[in-house]
Amino acid sequence: MNLKNMLLAVIATLLLAAPSYSQIAVIANKNVDLVLNTNTQASDIFTLEVQMSKNNVPIVVFNLKSGEVQDKFYAALNKTSTELKKIWMKAQLSGQGKAPESLDSESAMIAKVASTPGAVGYVSESNVTADVKVLFVIK
């Protein structure tokens, strides 16, 4: 095998071994009347700046405990885990909001969002079910 073929084989192996990142969908309970068009608007929900939907239903935010989906979502919001925890703690201590409940898995997120009026969360777009509606897809 010549050098060119070895190099191509190495590159192909690295590309196949690289983690695949799916897009993140911001999901909501079907009764939530919100339209999100930007990462900034999604950030406003998850930083508790927007707490009511257009039809005056209180927004209940849910979070994933950890993982690749959470990391990508936080990056899209331009926030770190520490920054969001500070924002949520400050809102909770001041009585201006409630820290989101953290869920163990995307399936738990979908179930909780589907069953909670006003709920908003996030999952991999590929895991979205008909039980929730998609407000926005982060690319």
C-alpha positions in Angstrom: 0.0 0.0 0.0 1.5 3.3 -1.0 1.5 6.5 1.2 -1.5 8.0 -0.6 -3.7 5.0 0.0 -2.6 4.7 3.6 -3.5 8.4 4.1 -6.9 7.9 2.5 -7.5 4.8 4.7 -6.6 6.8 7.9 -8.9 9.7 6.9 -11.8 7.4 6.1 -11.3 5.6 9.4 -11.3 8.9 11.3 -14.4 10.1 9.5 -16.3 6.9 10.2 -15.2 6.9 13.9 -16.2 10.6 14.4 -19.3 11.0 16.6 -22.4 12.0 14.7 -24.2 15.0 16.0 -27.8 15.2 15.3 -29.8 18.4 15.3 -31.5 19.4 18.5 -35.2 20.1 18.6 -36.8 22.4 21.1 -40.0 20.6 21.9 -43.2 21.6 23.7 -46.5 20.3 25.1 -49.1 20.6 22.4 -50.9 23.4 24.3 -47.9 25.7 24.2 -48.5 28.6 21.8 -45.0 29.8 21.0 -43.0 30.4 17.9 -39.2 30.2 18.0 -37.1 31.2 15.1 -33.7 31.8 16.6 -31.3 30.4 19.2 -31.8 33.7 21.1 -35.5 33.1 21.4 -34.8 29.5 22.7 -32.3 31.0 25.2 -35.0 33.4 26.4 -37.1 30.4 27.4 -34.3 28.4 29.1 -32.9 31.4 30.9 -36.5 32.0 32.3 -36.7 35.5 30.6 -39.9 34.4 28.9 -42.2 32.5 31.3 -45.6 32.7 29.6 -46.8 31.5 26.2 -48.8 33.6 23.9 -52.0 32.0 25.2 -51.0 32.9 28.8 -50.1 29.3 29.7 -47.1 29.3 32.2 -44.0 27.8 30.6 -42.5 24.9 32.5 -38.9 24.2 31.4 -37.3 20.8 31.6 -33.6 20.0 31.3 -31.5 16.9 30.5 -29.1 16.0 33.3 -26.1 15.6 31.1 -24.7 14.3 27.9 -24.0 15.2 24.3 -27.5 16.6 23.6 -27.3 18.8 26.6 -23.8 20.0 25.7 -24.8 20.9 22.1 -28.0 22.6 23.3 -26.1 24.7 25.9 -23.5 25.7 23.2 -26.3 26.8 20.9 -27.6 29.0 23.7 -24.1 30.4 24.2 -24.3 29.3 27.9 -22.3 26.9 30.0 -23.9 24.6 32.5 -22.5 26.8 35.3 -24.0 29.9 33.8 -27.5 28.3 33.4 -27.4 26.9 37.0 -26.6 30.4 38.3 -29.4 32.0 36.3 -31.9 29.3 37.5 -30.7 29.6 41.2 -31.0 33.4 41.1 -34.5 33.2 39.6 -35.5 30.6 42.2 -34.1 32.5 45.2 -35.7 35.8 44.1 -39.0 34.1 43.5 -38.9 35.1 39.8 -38.8 31.5 38.4 -38.2 27.9 39.2 -35.1 25.9 38.2 -36.0 23.3 35.6 -36.4 19.7 36.6 -33.5 17.6 35.1 -34.5 14.4 33.5 -32.3 11.3 32.9 -33.1 10.6 29.2 -34.6 11.9 26.0 -37.5 9.5 26.3 -38.2 10.8 29.8 -38.0 14.3 28.4 -40.6 13.5 25.7 -42.9 11.8 28.2 -42.7 14.7 30.7 -43.1 17.4 28.1 -46.1 15.6 26.6 -47.8 15.2 30.0 -47.1 18.6 31.5 -49.2 21.6 30.3 -46.9 24.5 29.3 -43.8 22.3 29.1 -40.8 23.0 27.0 -37.7 20.9 26.6 -35.1 19.6 24.1 -34.1 16.3 22.5 -32.3 15.1 19.4 -34.5 15.8 16.4 -34.4 12.1 15.5 -36.1 11.2 18.8 -39.1 13.5 18.5 -42.4 11.8 18.6 -46.0 12.8 17.7 -46.7 13.3 21.4 -45.0 16.7 21.4 -44.6 19.6 19.0 -41.4 21.0 17.7 -40.9 24.7 18.3 -37.5 25.1 16.7 -34.6 23.0 15.4 -31.1 24.0 16.3 -28.7 23.2 13.4 
